[in-house]
Amino acid sequence: MRKRFALSTKRTVPLLVITLAFVVTGMFLMLSRTLFGAPPGDIQHTEIGESIPMQGNGEVVIEDWAYNPNDQHMIATLHVDRSSVDRNTEITFAAQDRSNAREELPVTILYEDRDYVVVHIDAVQPSFDVIGMDIQEQETDDVVGHDESSNDSTPAELARVYADHRMVEVDESLTAEDENTYDQRVLNLEYDRLGDDQQAHQQVIENMNERIEELEQELVDIEADILYSTDDEEVELESEHSQIESEIDGLETDMAQEQEALEVSQDEQDMIEEQMEMAIDE
């Protein structure tokens, strides 16, 4: 009996160890999947220029994100476009490596202006897997009607962006710059962004113009058909004529709004250009 019991124990202990190892591994995988949305090994990377919608309102676009393996830090420039409702909150950031999701990495904001933010992530080991950066918002103390007793110090997550070690730009000379350098960089980014914005408005206006021309030709055809139609056909054609006229009116209203937005964008770009020229003269 004792021999059988000893043999049974020798077989059971390794099985328990193996089972426990599987449970621990499974819990880690579940934690990684929960925090990062993908299991270890999968490429998880937010592309430069990709627009990421934020919870509630607005969007975030990564303008650049690079890693310096020598100094073991990252610097990312983001354009955070938020609605006016969110202006009473401040943006904060948190970062973790997917391979060690429970440990927060040191994050500081190097620059913040014109909806652009330059973020510095420190202590990023060369062996990092995927860096996930949370974009969060938290109410500021100067909000009108702010109630200290109801203040929740936990920031709300707006979006998450990623830098995969297999895809992020590596720059061994990457270093933090002074405020003037970031000012110039942001002015250039904003100038280009407004240029893209104007092209988008112009394309929409062009498409609307083409549609209006098509509809106007349809009106001409319907008016010609009415001349040779029966009474019943005339009623139907006049109804169709009225619907097309309403569609044209709607398109003209939308086109006027697009034109106004285009002009606002052009004015903003002119102001940016003046600021860039003034900076060069200095």
C-alpha positions as CSV (number, residue, x, y, z in Angstrom):
1,M,0.0,0.0,0.0
2,R,2.8,2.4,0.9
3,K,4.5,1.7,-2.4
4,R,1.4,2.3,-4.4
5,F,0.7,5.5,-2.4
6,A,4.3,6.7,-3.1
7,L,4.0,6.0,-6.8
8,S,0.6,7.7,-7.0
9,T,2.1,10.8,-5.3
10,K,5.1,10.9,-7.6
11,R,2.7,10.9,-10.6
12,T,0.3,13.4,-9.1
13,V,2.8,16.2,-8.1
14,P,4.2,16.7,-11.7
15,L,0.6,16.7,-13.0
16,L,-0.4,19.4,-10.5
17,V,2.7,21.5,-11.4
18,I,2.0,21.2,-15.2
19,T,-1.7,22.1,-14.6
20,L,-0.7,25.1,-12.5
21,A,1.7,26.2,-15.2
22,F,-1.1,26.1,-17.8
23,V,-3.4,28.0,-15.5
24,V,-0.8,30.8,-14.9
25,T,0.0,31.0,-18.6
26,G,-3.6,31.2,-19.5
27,M,-4.2,34.0,-17.0
28,F,-1.3,35.9,-18.5
29,L,-2.6,35.4,-22.0
30,M,-6.0,36.6,-20.9
31,L,-4.5,39.7,-19.3
32,S,-2.5,40.5,-22.4
33,R,-5.6,40.0,-24.6
34,T,-7.7,42.2,-22.3
35,L,-5.3,45.0,-22.1
36,F,-4.0,44.9,-25.7
37,G,-6.8,43.2,-27.6
38,A,-4.4,40.7,-29.2
39,P,-2.4,37.8,-28.0
40,P,1.4,37.9,-27.7
41,G,3.1,37.4,-31.1
42,D,0.5,39.2,-33.2
43,I,1.6,42.4,-34.9
44,Q,-0.2,45.3,-33.2
45,H,0.8,48.7,-34.7
46,T,-1.0,52.0,-35.3
47,E,0.1,53.4,-38.7
48,I,1.4,56.9,-39.1
49,G,-1.4,59.1,-40.4
50,E,-4.1,56.7,-39.4
51,S,-7.1,58.3,-37.8
52,I,-8.3,56.6,-34.6
53,P,-11.7,57.6,-33.3
54,M,-11.9,58.5,-29.6
55,Q,-14.5,57.5,-27.2
56,G,-17.3,60.2,-27.3
57,N,-15.9,62.8,-29.7
58,G,-13.0,63.6,-31.8
59,E,-10.1,61.5,-33.2
60,V,-6.4,61.1,-32.8
61,V,-3.8,60.9,-35.5
62,I,-0.1,59.8,-35.0
63,E,2.1,62.2,-36.9
64,D,5.3,60.3,-35.9
65,W,6.5,57.8,-33.4
66,A,10.2,56.7,-33.1
67,Y,12.4,54.7,-30.7
68,N,16.0,55.3,-29.6
69,P,17.4,51.9,-28.5
70,N,20.6,53.6,-27.1
71,D,18.7,55.9,-24.7
72,Q,15.8,53.4,-24.4
73,H,13.1,56.0,-25.0
74,M,10.3,56.8,-27.4
75,I,8.9,60.1,-28.7
76,A,5.5,60.3,-30.4
77,T,3.8,63.3,-31.9
78,L,0.0,63.2,-32.0
79,H,-2.8,65.4,-33.3
80,V,-5.7,65.1,-30.9
81,D,-8.8,66.6,-32.4
82,R,-11.5,67.0,-29.7
83,S,-14.9,68.7,-29.8
84,S,-15.6,71.9,-27.7
85,V,-17.4,69.8,-25.1
86,D,-14.2,68.2,-24.1
87,R,-12.2,71.4,-23.6
88,N,-12.8,71.4,-19.8
89,T,-10.8,68.2,-19.5
90,E,-7.1,67.7,-19.8
91,I,-5.4,64.9,-21.8
92,T,-3.2,62.4,-20.0
93,F,-1.2,59.4,-21.2
94,A,-0.2,56.0,-19.9
95,A,2.0,53.4,-21.5
96,Q,2.8,49.7,-21.0
97,D,4.7,47.0,-22.8
98,R,2.6,44.1,-23.9
99,S,5.1,41.6,-22.5
100,N,4.7,43.2,-19.0
101,A,1.3,44.8,-19.1
102,R,1.0,45.5,-15.4
103,E,4.0,47.8,-15.3
104,E,3.4,51.4,-16.2
105,L,6.2,53.1,-18.2
106,P,7.3,56.7,-17.3
107,V,5.4,59.1,-19.6
108,T,5.9,62.9,-19.9
109,I,4.4,65.5,-22.2
110,L,7.2,67.5,-23.9
111,Y,5.0,69.9,-25.8
112,E,1.3,70.6,-26.1
113,D,-0.3,73.3,-28.4
114,R,-2.7,73.7,-31.3
115,D,-4.2,70.2,-30.6
116,Y,-0.7,68.7,-31.0
117,V,1.0,66.7,-28.2
118,V,4.6,65.4,-28.1
119,V,4.8,62.5,-25.7
120,H,8.0,61.0,-24.2
121,I,8.0,57.4,-23.1
122,D,11.1,56.4,-21.0
123,A,12.6,53.1,-19.8
124,V,11.6,51.2,-23.0
125,Q,13.9,48.2,-23.1
126,P,15.4,47.1,-26.5
127,S,13.6,43.8,-26.0
128,F,10.2,45.4,-25.9
129,D,7.3,43.7,-27.6
130,V,4.5,46.2,-28.3
131,I,4.1,49.5,-26.5
132,G,0.4,50.4,-25.9
133,M,-0.3,54.0,-25.1
134,D,-3.6,55.0,-23.6
135,I,-5.0,58.5,-24.4
136,Q,-7.1,59.5,-21.4
137,E,-9.0,62.6,-20.3
138,Q,-9.6,63.9,-16.8
139,E,-11.7,66.8,-15.5
140,T,-9.7,69.9,-14.6
141,D,-10.3,71.6,-11.2
142,D,-11.4,74.8,-12.8
143,V,-14.5,73.3,-14.4
144,V,-17.6,75.5,-13.7
145,G,-19.7,73.9,-11.0
146,H,-16.9,71.4,-10.1
147,D,-17.8,69.4,-7.1
148,E,-14.8,68.1,-5.1
149,S,-16.9,65.4,-3.4
150,S,-18.0,63.9,-6.7
151,N,-14.6,64.1,-8.3
152,D,-13.5,60.7,-9.8
153,S,-9.7,60.8,-10.0
154,T,-9.6,57.9,-12.4
155,P,-9.1,59.2,-15.9
156,A,-11.4,58.0,-18.7
157,E,-9.8,56.2,-21.6
158,L,-10.4,57.8,-25.0
159,A,-8.3,55.7,-27.3
160,R,-5.3,53.4,-27.4
161,V,-2.5,53.4,-30.0
162,Y,0.3,50.9,-30.5
163,A,4.0,50.7,-31.5
164,D,5.2,47.2,-32.5
165,H,8.9,46.6,-32.2
166,R,8.8,45.1,-35.7
167,M,7.3,48.2,-37.3
168,V,8.2,51.3,-35.3
169,E,10.8,53.7,-36.7
170,V,14.2,53.3,-35.0
171,D,16.2,56.5,-34.7
172,E,19.5,56.3,-32.7
173,S,19.8,60.1,-32.7
174,L,16.3,60.7,-31.3
175,T,16.3,63.2,-28.5
176,A,13.9,65.7,-26.8
177,E,13.9,69.1,-28.5
178,D,13.3,72.6,-27.1
179,E,9.9,74.3,-27.4
180,N,10.9,76.5,-30.4
181,T,11.8,73.4,-32.4
182,Y,8.5,71.8,-31.6
183,D,6.7,75.0,-32.5
184,Q,8.2,75.0,-35.9
185,R,7.5,71.4,-36.5
186,V,3.9,71.8,-35.4
187,L,3.4,74.8,-37.7
188,N,4.6,72.7,-40.6
189,L,2.3,69.8,-39.6
190,E,-0.7,72.1,-39.3
191,Y,0.1,73.8,-42.6
192,D,0.1,70.4,-44.4
193,R,-3.0,69.2,-42.5
194,L,-4.9,72.3,-43.6
195,G,-3.7,71.7,-47.2
196,D,-5.1,68.2,-47.1
197,D,-8.3,69.5,-45.5
198,Q,-8.8,72.0,-48.4
199,Q,-8.3,69.3,-51.0
200,A,-11.0,67.2,-49.3
201,H,-13.4,70.2,-49.3
202,Q,-12.6,71.0,-53.0
203,Q,-13.2,67.3,-54.0
204,V,-16.6,67.3,-52.2
205,I,-17.6,70.6,-53.9
206,E,-16.5,69.2,-57.3
207,N,-18.6,66.0,-56.8
208,M,-21.6,68.1,-55.8
209,N,-21.2,70.3,-58.8
210,E,-21.2,67.3,-61.1
211,R,-24.3,65.8,-59.4
212,I,-26.1,69.1,-59.8
213,E,-25.3,69.2,-63.5
214,E,-26.7,65.7,-63.9
215,L,-29.9,66.6,-62.0
216,E,-30.3,69.8,-64.1
217,Q,-30.1,67.7,-67.3
218,E,-32.7,65.3,-65.8
219,L,-35.0,68.4,-65.3
220,V,-34.6,69.4,-68.9
221,D,-35.5,65.8,-70.0
222,I,-38.5,65.7,-67.8
223,E,-39.7,69.1,-69.0
224,A,-39.5,67.8,-72.6
225,D,-41.4,64.6,-71.7
226,I,-44.2,66.7,-70.1
227,L,-44.9,68.3,-73.4
228,Y,-45.9,65.0,-74.9
229,S,-47.4,63.3,-71.8
230,T,-50.9,62.3,-70.8
231,D,-52.6,64.0,-67.8
232,D,-51.7,61.1,-65.6
233,E,-48.1,61.0,-66.8
234,E,-47.8,64.7,-66.4
235,V,-48.8,64.5,-62.7
236,E,-46.1,61.8,-62.1
237,L,-43.5,63.7,-64.1
238,E,-44.2,67.0,-62.2
239,S,-43.8,65.1,-58.9
240,E,-40.5,63.7,-60.1
241,H,-39.5,67.2,-61.2
242,S,-40.3,68.6,-57.8
243,Q,-38.2,66.0,-56.0
244,I,-35.2,66.7,-58.2
245,E,-35.5,70.4,-57.6
246,S,-35.5,69.7,-53.8
247,E,-32.4,67.6,-54.2
248,I,-30.7,70.3,-56.1
249,D,-31.6,72.9,-53.3
250,G,-30.2,70.6,-50.7
251,L,-26.9,70.1,-52.6
252,E,-26.5,73.8,-53.1
253,T,-27.0,74.4,-49.4
254,D,-24.4,71.7,-48.6
255,M,-22.0,73.1,-51.2
256,A,-22.3,76.6,-49.7
257,Q,-21.3,75.1,-46.3
258,E,-18.4,73.3,-47.9
259,Q,-17.3,76.5,-49.6
260,E,-17.4,78.3,-46.3
261,A,-15.4,75.6,-44.5
262,L,-12.9,75.7,-47.4
263,E,-12.4,79.5,-47.0
264,V,-12.0,79.2,-43.2
265,S,-9.3,76.5,-43.8
266,Q,-7.6,78.8,-46.3
267,D,-7.6,81.7,-43.8
268,E,-6.1,79.5,-41.1
269,Q,-3.4,78.3,-43.4
270,D,-2.6,81.9,-44.4
271,M,-2.2,82.7,-40.7
272,I,0.1,79.7,-40.2
273,E,2.2,80.8,-43.2
274,E,2.6,84.3,-41.7
275,Q,3.7,82.8,-38.4
276,M,6.2,80.6,-40.2
277,E,7.7,83.6,-42.1
278,M,7.9,85.6,-38.8
279,A,9.8,82.7,-37.2
280,I,12.3,82.6,-40.1
281,D,12.9,86.4,-39.8
282,E,13.6,86.1,-36.1
